[in-house]
């Protein structure tokens, strides 16, 4: 009996890419929910306090959160491109559309 374990590198590569794509979608979800929730809270607190300094400070925090999450997404995008060049165009298009959506 042969109990040797064979490694299917193609299958492992697909699984890695699938995990990274899922991670990219999760980061995008965090950007959408986290940043938009923070922005809503910011606007509500500014309405209540009417304090310009407070607004600027909280806006910096929201912008920092957005930058952190987009940097994480960019790192995941680079990993996907290195593992699967055929998906890099699709991922770039996805990121471009999400960036366009932020501008709206």
LINMO-V383923 format. One record per backbone hydrogen bond with DSSP energy under -1.0 kcal/mol. NH is the residue of the N-H (numbers start at 1). CO is the residue of the C=O. Records with the same first field share a line. If there is no record, write none. Layout:
NH=CO  CO
//
This chain:
12=8
13=9
14=10
15=11
16=12
17=13
18=14
19=15
20=16
21=17
22=18
23=19
24=20
25=21
26=22
27=23
28=24
29=25
30=26
31=27
32=28
33=29
34=30
35=31
36=32
37=33
38=34
39=35
40=36
41=37
42=38
43=39
44=40
45=41
46=42
47=43
48=44
49=45
50=46
55=51
56=52
57=53
58=54
59=55
60=56
61=57
62=58
63=59
64=60
65=61
66=62
67=63
68=64
69=65
70=66
71=67
72=68
73=69
74=70
75=71
76=72
77=73
78=74
79=75
80=76
81=77
82=78
83=79
84=80
87=84
91=87
92=88
93=89
94=90
95=91
96=92
97=93
98=94
99=95
100=96
101=97
102=98
103=99
//
